[in-house]
Structure formats: C-alpha cells, structure tokens
C-alpha cells in the first residue's frame, strides 16, 4: 500500500516542476532552433557556421561542447520523470 502525498507536498512538487521546465526547455529550444535555421540557410547556399557552434554548445567564452549533449539529455530526463511522477501521484477525483 503506497502512501499518497498530502496537498502541500503536491503543491511543492508542482512548483518545483514549473521552475525546472523553463530551465530545461531553453537549451532544448535553442538547439532545435539553431539546427533548423542552419539547415534552412544552408539550402539557400548561406553557410552560417556560427549557428552550428551554438547548436553544439560553443557559446563563445563558455564552451560546453564536451558535456552539452549530456546536459540536454539529463535535463530532458529530469523534467520528463518529474512530470510523470506528478501524473502518477495525482489522486483520482
């Protein structure tokens, strides 16, 4: 028999999830946007190599290329699992 979290715990979990989602979504949207834009520009014979650098995590003075994909994957997993836990823990009304 599993113990259902009380309403206060549910509110805290939702509040935490709402704060995590924009943090995780920003790099994912940046990666998707720069990759798409690079492909569109390349079809117009415009080579915007700087977009590829941003796409892979090289932000000029801050170079996250060695760990950028791990960061993206980790953020995706954390937000997905926290969202699923919120759905599972929500009691049926």
N, C-alpha and C positions, 0 to 999 in steps of 0.2 A: 504494500500500500504506500503510494507516494504522497508526500505532504504538499499541499497546494500553497504557493506563496501568498502572503496577505496582500491587500491592495497597495499598501505603502511600498512593499518590495517591487510590485509590478510597475508602479509609477516610476520608481528609481531606475528600474531596468529599461523602461521605455525612454526615459530622459537620457540615459547613457547611450542607448541605441541612436536616438535622434542627434546626439552630438558626434557620434562616430561616423555616421553616414556621410555628411558633407566632407569630412576629412578624408575618407576613403574614396569618395566619388570624384574629388578634384583631380588627383593624379590619373585616375582611370579615364575621365573625360578629356584631360589634356593629351593623354597617349592616343586615344581614339581619334580625337580631332586633328592632331598633327599628322598622324598616319594617313588619314583620309585626305587631308589637304595636300600633303606631299604627293599622293597618288594622282590627285586631280591636276595639280600643277605640272607633274611630270608628263601627263598626257598632252599638255599644251606646250611641251618642249621647254619648260621652265624648270631648271634644276635648283631647288631651294634646299640645299644640303643642310642648312641650319635647322630646318624643320625636323630632319632625321636625327640631328643631335639632341633636340629637345625630346623627340619621341622616345629615344633610348635612355634618357635620364641625364644628359650632359647639359647642365644649366649654367654654363659659363664658369664662374668661380666655384660653383658647387657641382662636382662631378659624381653622380650617384650611379653611373653606368654599371659598375660591378655588382651592385646589390639592388638595382631598380626593379628588376623583374621579381625578385624575392619580396620586396616591399609591396608591390602591386598585388602579388598573389596572397600574401599574408593579410593585407587589408581586406581583400575580397572575401577570404575565408572567414575572418573575424566578423565582418558585418553580416555575411550570409548566415553563419551559425547563430549569431545573436538574434537576428530576425526570426529564424526558425524556432529558437527557444521561446521567443515571445509568443509565437503562434501556438506552440505546444502547451505552454503554461497557462494560456488564457482559458479560464474555465467556461464551459458551455453554459449559456443562459437559458 
